[in-house]
Amino acid sequence: LKAGGVAGVCVDLILFPLDTVKTRLQSPQGFRKAGGFRGIYAGVPSTAIGSFPNAAAFFITYENVKSVLHHDSASYLTPATHMVAASLGEVVACLIRVPSEVVKQRAQVSPSSSTLRILSHTLYHEGIQGLYRGYKSTVLREIPFSLVQFPLWESLKDLWSWKQGHVVDSWQSAVCGAFAGGFAAAVTTPLDVAKTRIMLAKAGSSNASGNVLTALGGIWRTQGLSGLFAGVVPRMTAISLGGFIFLGTYEKTRQLLL
């Protein structure tokens, strides 16, 4: 819990400006109208509050599911074990992540409005379900991401450990995390764009229904391939750096605590 929480807070706060740029590039009104480079820390209170419990929930689930499944699985099933553990971790973490993400992204494209104002406006007009708009699309983005990132991270660590004859250091784990995160970020960008459009959609619009395929279809028709991969560079940069900080900090904090 502590290791995951510390890692989550570090990465989310350090890389927040890149996340804001990515969100504004993906927003329906376009980068400049969404705020450009102004108010680059808009929405940071939402991230600061949600980051620790979100990351802690993921790693508690991930490590526990991994330990349970490892007892009954052969070595060749190890990647599948990591996939299942990461997927269940994301489902649990998204219960905390999505409300934080909804408020954060709406603040990022409306830098003149405070986080508290956006939270109260969402609750007043849409209720609790408004805070969970995009839950399905977030899970549908995070599970494929984790299916790529975590088995790749674990495999790279195992390969590096085997090559050097001892378990990888925390900085080596961080390098593996950077590579795994950047690759996973690139291939799942269209799902991230769809999730952003759903969260930012006006109540009552077609995207507000939360249908990922509808959102992807609309983006493809209006903007084509470039629209589906909007924000891919800041997303890959943020998640590569994020993978380095997040997984490196997690390993180091875990080693210190254990």
C-alpha positions, 0 to 999 in steps of 0.5 A: 500500500505504501510503496504503490501510493508513494510511486503514484503520487510521485509520477502523477505530480511530476508529470502533470503538465505533460498530461494536461498537454495530452488532454488538451490535444485530445479535447473536441475543441482543440488544443488552443481553445482548451487552454493551450499552455495556460494553466498547465496545473489546472486540476492538480488537486484532484490528482493529488487527492486521488493518486495515493489510494488509486496506485495503492489499490492497484498494487495491493490487488496486483501483488496479492492476485499474483502471489495466489496464482503463482502457487498453482501455475507452471513457469510458462504461465507466468505472463498470463498470471501477470496479465490477470493480476494487472487486469484485476488491479486496474478494475479495482483501481479505476473505482478510485481513478475515474472520479479523480480523472473526470474532475481533473480532465474537465479542469484541464480544459477549463483552466478558469474554473477551480477543481472544487467548482467543477466537482460541485457542478458535476455532482449537481447536474449529473450526480454520482454517475457523472463522476463515473462517466467513462468508467467502462472506457477507462477500464477498456483502456487500462486493461489492454495497457496493463496486458502489454505493460506488466508482462513486458516489464516483468519479462524484461526484469527477468531477462536482465536479472538472468544476464547479470546473474542477480536480481535487477536493481531499482534503477534497472527496474525503472528502465524496464518500466520506461520501455514497457510503458512507452510501448504500451502507451503507443498501442493504446492511444486510440482508446485513451482518446476515446476515453477523453472524449467521453469524459469531456462530452456534454451531457446528453450528447452521443459520446456521453453515453460512454460507448467506446466504439461510437466515440472511436467511429466519430473520431475516425470519421471526422479526423481520421488516423491523426485524430485517433492518435492525437496526443500520442507523443506527450502520452508516450513521453509521459508514460515512459517517464512515468514508467521509469519513476512509477515502477522504479519508485515502487521497487525502491520503496518496497525494498526499503519497507521490506 
